[in-house]
Amino acid sequence: MAEASTANASTRMDSEQIAAFLAEPRHAIACVIRSDGAPQSSPVWILCEHGKVYFSISVDSAKFRQLERDPRISLCIDAGHPDARAVMIEGTVELVREPSAWSEEMSWKITRRYHETEEEARLYHQETKAQGPSALVVVSPRRIVGRDFN
């Protein structure tokens, strides 16, 4: 019988490694709980600052209604192949529906980090605003685990 391979072994990332990983513009998969108890997963753009995770969603979306009903959330942020690192975050959310200078600034920062140029970001930001009202989602992490499978 062949020796067991350690290729699938992982190591925990420390807080500095996690912070550096989350500083890059990566896609997160947000998992929320539907009213029937089933999970719903969808990709979101995130910003991590001041110990919180931020993203924007439409107030007309199912995800918004689900988070309004049950504020628990799980995020999985994956580095993508061939980089085999990921960070998982569990926590609760606060939904900031009323626009303010702060919420607008946070939404802009999220949009800007995922576009190569400021012009592209502004165009995208204007297009999403034209689609209807949005809310800023503020995630307060309860648990953060980083794994490095490299």
Z-matrix of the N, CA and C atoms (Angstrom, degrees):
N
C 1 1.450
C 2 1.526 1 108.36
N 3 1.326 2 117.55 1 138.75
C 4 1.466 3 122.39 2 -178.45
C 5 1.518 4 110.48 3 -73.37
N 6 1.339 5 114.94 4 153.51
C 7 1.457 6 119.68 5 176.27
C 8 1.520 7 110.92 6 -65.43
N 9 1.318 8 116.69 7 147.46
C 10 1.467 9 121.21 8 177.73
C 11 1.524 10 108.91 9 -66.16
N 12 1.292 11 116.22 10 136.69
C 13 1.462 12 121.87 11 179.68
C 14 1.516 13 110.76 12 -83.65
N 15 1.330 14 116.20 13 143.57
C 16 1.462 15 120.05 14 175.20
C 17 1.521 16 110.72 15 -100.44
N 18 1.333 17 117.60 16 12.97
C 19 1.465 18 121.40 17 -177.75
C 20 1.521 19 112.28 18 -61.53
N 21 1.310 20 118.22 19 -26.65
C 22 1.455 21 120.79 20 -178.15
C 23 1.523 22 112.71 21 -96.03
N 24 1.315 23 116.31 22 4.04
C 25 1.461 24 119.79 23 179.15
C 26 1.525 25 109.70 24 -67.43
N 27 1.313 26 115.48 25 149.95
C 28 1.462 27 119.20 26 178.28
C 29 1.516 28 109.34 27 -129.77
N 30 1.306 29 114.96 28 158.02
C 31 1.454 30 120.40 29 173.98
C 32 1.513 31 107.98 30 -121.43
N 33 1.316 32 114.89 31 149.54
C 34 1.460 33 119.85 32 176.88
C 35 1.514 34 109.45 33 -73.42
N 36 1.312 35 116.13 34 140.72
C 37 1.456 36 121.60 35 173.72
C 38 1.525 37 107.45 36 -87.17
N 39 1.342 38 116.82 37 141.14
C 40 1.458 39 119.40 38 176.63
C 41 1.530 40 109.84 39 -83.22
N 42 1.321 41 117.34 40 175.60
C 43 1.471 42 120.83 41 -174.01
C 44 1.537 43 111.95 42 -62.28
N 45 1.327 44 117.79 43 -35.49
C 46 1.471 45 119.69 44 177.80
C 47 1.525 46 111.34 45 -68.03
N 48 1.323 47 117.06 46 -40.68
C 49 1.466 48 120.81 47 177.54
C 50 1.530 49 110.59 48 -65.24
N 51 1.317 50 116.77 49 -40.09
C 52 1.468 51 120.90 50 178.46
C 53 1.526 52 109.97 51 -63.81
N 54 1.328 53 117.38 52 -45.91
C 55 1.469 54 120.94 53 -179.98
C 56 1.523 55 110.88 54 -60.74
N 57 1.322 56 117.76 55 -43.06
C 58 1.472 57 121.20 56 178.67
C 59 1.526 58 110.55 57 -64.71
N 60 1.320 59 116.95 58 -40.85
C 61 1.462 60 122.17 59 178.79
C 62 1.533 61 110.65 60 -61.87
N 63 1.334 62 116.39 61 -45.77
C 64 1.464 63 121.03 62 -177.51
C 65 1.527 64 112.90 63 -75.59
N 66 1.325 65 118.01 64 -13.78
C 67 1.467 66 121.07 65 177.63
C 68 1.527 67 111.84 66 -71.59
N 69 1.320 68 116.78 67 -19.63
C 70 1.464 69 121.61 68 178.41
C 71 1.535 70 110.10 69 -83.94
N 72 1.333 71 117.51 70 147.83
C 73 1.478 72 119.47 71 178.38
C 74 1.531 73 111.41 72 -73.91
N 75 1.300 74 116.18 73 96.17
C 76 1.464 75 122.51 74 -179.69
C 77 1.526 76 109.52 75 -116.32
N 78 1.308 77 115.81 76 154.70
C 79 1.460 78 120.36 77 174.97
C 80 1.519 79 109.19 78 -80.92
N 81 1.305 80 114.90 79 141.66
C 82 1.462 81 120.93 80 175.25
C 83 1.525 82 107.72 81 -114.62
N 84 1.303 83 115.92 82 147.63
C 85 1.456 84 121.22 83 171.77
C 86 1.528 85 105.73 84 -103.50
N 87 1.327 86 115.05 85 115.92
C 88 1.462 87 121.75 86 179.91
C 89 1.526 88 108.20 87 -92.86
N 90 1.317 89 115.95 88 127.46
C 91 1.462 90 121.80 89 178.61
C 92 1.523 91 108.55 90 -114.85
N 93 1.329 92 114.96 91 121.32
C 94 1.460 93 121.85 92 179.29
C 95 1.525 94 108.21 93 -121.74
N 96 1.319 95 116.25 94 173.50
C 97 1.459 96 121.07 95 -174.56
C 98 1.531 97 109.59 96 -108.90
N 99 1.317 98 115.59 97 120.71
C 100 1.475 99 120.76 98 176.23
C 101 1.523 100 110.09 99 -70.82
N 102 1.320 101 115.44 100 165.43
C 103 1.470 102 119.72 101 -178.61
C 104 1.526 103 112.39 102 -63.27
N 105 1.355 104 117.54 103 -24.34
C 106 1.465 105 119.79 104 177.97
C 107 1.534 106 111.69 105 -87.93
N 108 1.345 107 117.24 106 4.32
C 109 1.458 108 121.67 107 178.19
C 110 1.516 109 114.58 108 91.68
N 111 1.317 110 117.03 109 -9.76
C 112 1.466 111 120.38 110 179.88
C 113 1.530 112 110.29 111 -76.96
N 114 1.322 113 117.67 112 150.97
C 115 1.465 114 119.67 113 178.00
C 116 1.525 115 111.34 114 -78.90
N 117 1.321 116 115.86 115 150.66
C 118 1.463 117 121.97 116 171.01
C 119 1.521 118 106.23 117 -126.60
N 120 1.318 119 116.18 118 128.46
C 121 1.463 120 121.52 119 -179.17
C 122 1.513 121 109.97 120 -117.74
N 123 1.338 122 115.52 121 139.99
C 124 1.456 123 119.67 122 176.22
C 125 1.524 124 109.62 123 -155.91
N 126 1.335 125 116.31 124 150.71
C 127 1.467 126 119.42 125 -179.55
C 128 1.525 127 111.83 126 -77.00
N 129 1.330 128 115.26 127 145.40
C 130 1.469 129 121.52 128 175.87
C 131 1.525 130 108.80 129 -142.13
N 132 1.325 131 115.28 130 155.05
C 133 1.455 132 122.42 131 171.37
C 134 1.519 133 106.88 132 -91.19
N 135 1.314 134 116.40 133 136.41
C 136 1.458 135 120.08 134 -174.88
C 137 1.519 136 112.49 135 -125.30
N 138 1.316 137 113.83 136 161.22
C 139 1.458 138 123.38 137 171.52
C 140 1.524 139 106.20 138 -134.63
N 141 1.319 140 116.82 139 131.11
C 142 1.461 141 121.65 140 178.49
C 143 1.516 142 108.30 141 -112.10
N 144 1.328 143 115.67 142 117.69
C 145 1.462 144 122.26 143 179.17
C 146 1.516 145 109.49 144 -150.17
N 147 1.325 146 115.61 145 145.92
C 148 1.466 147 122.10 146 172.60
C 149 1.529 148 112.76 147 54.21
N 150 1.341 149 116.83 148 35.36
C 151 1.454 150 121.02 149 177.67
C 152 1.518 151 114.78 150 76.16
N 153 1.322 152 117.62 151 9.69
C 154 1.472 153 122.56 152 179.88
C 155 1.526 154 109.32 153 -123.09
N 156 1.321 155 115.68 154 163.96
C 157 1.459 156 122.66 155 173.79
C 158 1.524 157 106.63 156 -118.72
N 159 1.336 158 115.99 157 135.65
C 160 1.462 159 121.50 158 -176.41
C 161 1.521 160 109.90 159 -123.57
N 162 1.331 161 116.14 160 142.25
C 163 1.459 162 122.17 161 167.75
C 164 1.516 163 108.42 162 -155.45
N 165 1.319 164 115.67 163 162.78
C 166 1.471 165 121.44 164 -178.70
C 167 1.519 166 109.82 165 -110.79
N 168 1.333 167 115.47 166 145.54
C 169 1.465 168 120.97 167 174.82
C 170 1.524 169 108.97 168 -141.92
N 171 1.302 170 115.38 169 157.67
C 172 1.458 171 121.51 170 175.94
C 173 1.529 172 109.31 171 -71.45
N 174 1.323 173 116.32 172 138.86
C 175 1.471 174 119.34 173 177.38
C 176 1.525 175 111.23 174 -71.80
N 177 1.328 176 117.08 175 -12.68
C 178 1.462 177 121.52 176 177.38
C 179 1.525 178 112.78 177 -90.30
N 180 1.329 179 117.77 178 0.32
C 181 1.463 180 120.98 179 -174.77
C 182 1.531 181 111.71 180 -85.11
N 183 1.326 182 114.23 181 156.06
C 184 1.466 183 120.35 182 175.41
C 185 1.525 184 109.72 183 -62.34
N 186 1.327 185 117.50 184 -37.68
C 187 1.464 186 121.00 185 -179.45
C 188 1.526 187 110.79 186 -60.21
N 189 1.332 188 117.53 187 -41.07
C 190 1.459 189 120.79 188 178.33
C 191 1.529 190 110.14 189 -61.52
N 192 1.341 191 116.62 190 -48.32
C 193 1.465 192 120.55 191 -179.73
C 194 1.528 193 111.46 192 -61.51
N 195 1.330 194 116.28 193 -39.03
C 196 1.454 195 119.97 194 -179.79
C 197 1.526 196 111.42 195 -67.68
N 198 1.332 197 117.16 196 -40.25
C 199 1.465 198 120.35 197 178.38
C 200 1.524 199 111.78 198 -71.29
N 201 1.315 200 116.35 199 -29.67
C 202 1.464 201 120.16 200 175.75
C 203 1.536 202 109.82 201 -65.33
N 204 1.315 203 116.09 202 -38.57
C 205 1.461 204 122.50 203 -179.02
C 206 1.530 205 111.64 204 -78.07
N 207 1.341 206 116.33 205 -41.06
C 208 1.469 207 121.34 206 -176.57
C 209 1.528 208 107.51 207 -140.85
N 210 1.322 209 118.66 208 107.71
C 211 1.464 210 121.90 209 -171.93
C 212 1.529 211 115.27 210 -78.75
N 213 1.320 212 118.66 211 6.14
C 214 1.464 213 119.91 212 179.24
C 215 1.525 214 110.64 213 -75.89
N 216 1.335 215 115.50 214 142.03
C 217 1.458 216 120.53 215 -178.51
C 218 1.523 217 109.64 216 -147.78
N 219 1.317 218 114.27 217 152.50
C 220 1.448 219 121.93 218 172.05
C 221 1.526 220 106.70 219 -130.33
N 222 1.323 221 116.43 220 134.94
C 223 1.465 222 122.13 221 177.88
C 224 1.517 223 108.58 222 -120.33
N 225 1.320 224 116.42 223 137.83
C 226 1.455 225 121.71 224 172.99
C 227 1.521 226 106.51 225 -121.93
N 228 1.318 227 116.22 226 119.61
C 229 1.459 228 122.23 227 -179.60
C 230 1.518 229 106.07 228 -112.62
N 231 1.330 230 115.96 229 113.71
C 232 1.450 231 122.91 230 -173.80
C 233 1.523 232 109.71 231 -109.06
N 234 1.318 233 117.53 232 139.93
C 235 1.463 234 120.92 233 -179.37
C 236 1.524 235 112.18 234 -73.68
N 237 1.294 236 118.70 235 -24.39
C 238 1.457 237 121.81 236 -178.08
C 239 1.520 238 111.29 237 86.40
N 240 1.272 239 115.81 238 148.91
C 241 1.469 240 123.20 239 -177.94
C 242 1.517 241 110.83 240 -62.01
N 243 1.276 242 121.62 241 136.80
C 244 1.462 243 128.49 242 8.97
C 245 1.535 244 113.88 243 -93.65
N 246 1.321 245 117.88 244 -0.06
C 247 1.467 246 121.85 245 179.26
C 248 1.530 247 108.07 246 -75.08
N 249 1.302 248 116.43 247 114.39
C 250 1.463 249 120.99 248 -173.13
C 251 1.530 250 111.66 249 -100.16
N 252 1.331 251 116.40 250 54.41
C 253 1.469 252 120.99 251 175.17
C 254 1.523 253 108.86 252 -117.72
N 255 1.323 254 115.12 253 153.33
C 256 1.462 255 120.52 254 177.46
C 257 1.525 256 109.01 255 -154.87
N 258 1.327 257 114.72 256 152.16
C 259 1.466 258 121.47 257 174.32
C 260 1.524 259 107.57 258 -125.70
N 261 1.326 260 115.60 259 131.83
C 262 1.456 261 122.21 260 177.70
C 263 1.522 262 108.09 261 -113.15
N 264 1.331 263 114.86 262 132.85
C 265 1.466 264 120.82 263 -178.45
C 266 1.521 265 108.38 264 -126.84
N 267 1.317 266 115.98 265 130.45
C 268 1.465 267 121.85 266 173.47
C 269 1.518 268 107.55 267 -117.04
N 270 1.322 269 116.47 268 140.79
C 271 1.448 270 118.92 269 178.71
C 272 1.508 271 112.62 270 -176.69
N 273 1.308 272 114.43 271 -160.78
C 274 1.458 273 122.01 272 177.40
C 275 1.516 274 108.67 273 -126.51
N 276 1.323 275 115.74 274 160.25
C 277 1.461 276 120.39 275 -175.96
C 278 1.522 277 111.91 276 -117.89
N 279 1.316 278 112.09 277 155.09
C 280 1.462 279 122.31 278 165.99
C 281 1.520 280 104.82 279 -116.85
N 282 1.320 281 117.15 280 132.25
C 283 1.468 282 121.93 281 178.83
C 284 1.522 283 108.78 282 -99.41
N 285 1.319 284 116.41 283 118.94
C 286 1.466 285 122.03 284 179.46
C 287 1.521 286 106.66 285 -102.53
N 288 1.332 287 114.45 286 98.57
C 289 1.466 288 120.37 287 -175.04
C 290 1.528 289 112.67 288 -90.68
N 291 1.330 290 116.64 289 -34.09
C 292 1.460 291 120.59 290 -177.93
C 293 1.525 292 110.17 291 -78.25
N 294 1.334 293 117.59 292 123.53
C 295 1.467 294 119.95 293 179.35
C 296 1.530 295 111.20 294 -64.27
N 297 1.319 296 114.17 295 141.93
C 298 1.460 297 121.32 296 174.72
C 299 1.521 298 106.76 297 -146.88
N 300 1.312 299 116.61 298 169.15
C 301 1.468 300 119.62 299 177.73
C 302 1.525 301 109.66 300 -58.64
N 303 1.346 302 116.73 301 -40.10
C 304 1.461 303 120.57 302 -179.82
C 305 1.526 304 112.08 303 -65.94
N 306 1.332 305 118.41 304 -47.53
C 307 1.469 306 120.41 305 -178.30
C 308 1.523 307 110.97 306 -66.70
N 309 1.334 308 116.91 307 -35.80
C 310 1.474 309 119.98 308 176.29
C 311 1.528 310 110.66 309 -65.51
N 312 1.330 311 116.42 310 -41.19
C 313 1.465 312 120.29 311 178.30
C 314 1.532 313 110.88 312 -62.48
N 315 1.320 314 117.10 313 -43.48
C 316 1.459 315 120.85 314 -179.77
C 317 1.536 316 110.72 315 -64.92
N 318 1.319 317 117.20 316 -42.91
C 319 1.467 318 120.49 317 178.17
C 320 1.525 319 110.86 318 -61.73
N 321 1.332 320 115.99 319 -40.81
C 322 1.470 321 119.95 320 178.29
C 323 1.527 322 110.46 321 -64.69
N 324 1.321 323 117.75 322 -43.03
C 325 1.461 324 120.78 323 -179.95
C 326 1.535 325 111.19 324 -60.92
N 327 1.323 326 116.65 325 -39.07
C 328 1.466 327 121.08 326 177.62
C 329 1.524 328 109.26 327 -62.72
N 330 1.328 329 116.19 328 -50.61
C 331 1.464 330 120.52 329 -178.65
C 332 1.522 331 111.10 330 -60.95
N 333 1.305 332 116.88 331 -45.75
C 334 1.472 333 121.14 332 -174.93
C 335 1.520 334 112.15 333 -61.95
N 336 1.306 335 117.86 334 -38.52
C 337 1.467 336 119.67 335 -176.09
C 338 1.522 337 113.79 336 -68.86
N 339 1.338 338 117.84 337 -16.30
C 340 1.465 339 120.93 338 -179.42
C 341 1.527 340 113.24 339 -102.02
N 342 1.316 341 117.76 340 9.79
C 343 1.474 342 121.37 341 178.32
C 344 1.517 343 110.10 342 -125.53
N 345 1.317 344 114.84 343 145.42
C 346 1.467 345 120.87 344 -178.10
C 347 1.528 346 111.98 345 -67.24
N 348 1.336 347 116.35 346 -38.68
C 349 1.462 348 119.20 347 -176.99
C 350 1.523 349 110.29 348 -124.44
N 351 1.321 350 114.80 349 158.62
C 352 1.465 351 119.75 350 177.59
C 353 1.528 352 110.18 351 -65.34
N 354 1.319 353 117.46 352 -35.84
C 355 1.469 354 120.86 353 179.12
C 356 1.533 355 111.04 354 -62.15
N 357 1.332 356 117.32 355 -45.33
C 358 1.465 357 120.44 356 177.27
C 359 1.532 358 110.59 357 -60.80
N 360 1.315 359 115.58 358 -42.13
C 361 1.463 360 120.23 359 -179.66
C 362 1.522 361 111.15 360 -63.97
N 363 1.331 362 117.35 361 -44.34
C 364 1.470 363 120.52 362 179.79
C 365 1.523 364 111.68 363 -62.32
N 366 1.323 365 116.67 364 -41.89
C 367 1.463 366 120.66 365 178.81
C 368 1.531 367 109.74 366 -61.91
N 369 1.314 368 117.34 367 -48.01
C 370 1.464 369 121.22 368 179.08
C 371 1.527 370 110.91 369 -61.48
N 372 1.330 371 116.27 370 -44.08
C 373 1.471 372 121.57 371 -179.24
C 374 1.534 373 110.65 372 -60.54
N 375 1.323 374 117.02 373 -42.60
C 376 1.470 375 121.30 374 178.62
C 377 1.530 376 110.76 375 -65.78
N 378 1.329 377 116.61 376 -41.99
C 379 1.465 378 120.35 377 179.87
C 380 1.528 379 111.64 378 -63.08
N 381 1.324 380 117.30 379 -41.78
C 382 1.465 381 119.03 380 180.00
C 383 1.524 382 111.56 381 -70.18
N 384 1.323 383 117.70 382 -34.91
C 385 1.476 384 120.42 383 176.92
C 386 1.531 385 110.57 384 -63.97
N 387 1.337 386 116.36 385 -36.08
C 388 1.459 387 120.92 386 -179.50
C 389 1.531 388 111.96 387 -69.20
N 390 1.312 389 118.06 388 -17.87
C 391 1.468 390 122.06 389 -178.75
C 392 1.521 391 113.08 390 -80.91
N 393 1.321 392 117.13 391 -8.12
C 394 1.460 393 119.30 392 177.86
C 395 1.512 394 112.13 393 128.27
N 396 1.328 395 115.94 394 175.81
C 397 1.463 396 120.22 395 -175.82
C 398 1.529 397 112.43 396 -66.89
N 399 1.320 398 113.50 397 147.64
C 400 1.462 399 119.41 398 177.76
C 401 1.524 400 109.05 399 -128.45
N 402 1.310 401 114.40 400 169.30
C 403 1.462 402 121.47 401 177.04
C 404 1.515 403 108.12 402 -126.97
N 405 1.310 404 115.29 403 147.47
C 406 1.453 405 120.98 404 172.79
C 407 1.527 406 106.74 405 -89.85
N 408 1.315 407 115.92 406 128.38
C 409 1.461 408 121.57 407 178.08
C 410 1.523 409 107.31 408 -99.86
N 411 1.322 410 116.16 409 124.85
C 412 1.463 411 122.25 410 179.71
C 413 1.530 412 107.41 411 -112.52
N 414 1.321 413 115.12 412 111.80
C 415 1.462 414 120.82 413 -178.55
C 416 1.527 415 109.28 414 -94.12
N 417 1.311 416 115.60 415 124.75
C 418 1.463 417 121.90 416 172.18
C 419 1.524 418 107.12 417 -99.55
N 420 1.334 419 116.60 418 105.96
C 421 1.470 420 118.93 419 -177.02
C 422 1.521 421 112.57 420 -66.30
N 423 1.303 422 114.83 421 138.58
C 424 1.463 423 122.83 422 173.41
C 425 1.526 424 108.89 423 -102.86
N 426 1.342 425 115.15 424 -31.52
C 427 1.469 426 121.11 425 -178.05
C 428 1.521 427 108.10 426 -147.38
N 429 1.334 428 116.76 427 133.83
C 430 1.464 429 122.36 428 176.56
C 431 1.526 430 107.30 429 -131.78
N 432 1.319 431 115.57 430 125.53
C 433 1.466 432 121.11 431 178.32
C 434 1.520 433 108.00 432 -128.89
N 435 1.319 434 115.76 433 127.27
C 436 1.453 435 121.38 434 175.10
C 437 1.517 436 109.40 435 -111.45
N 438 1.325 437 116.08 436 137.00
C 439 1.465 438 121.77 437 179.92
C 440 1.523 439 109.84 438 -127.15
N 441 1.311 440 114.95 439 138.32
C 442 1.451 441 121.42 440 175.54
C 443 1.528 442 107.46 441 -119.09
N 444 1.332 443 115.70 442 111.46
C 445 1.456 444 121.69 443 -179.10
C 446 1.526 445 112.00 444 -98.19
N 447 1.333 446 116.55 445 6.82
C 448 1.471 447 120.24 446 -179.69
C 449 1.509 448 111.24 447 -67.95
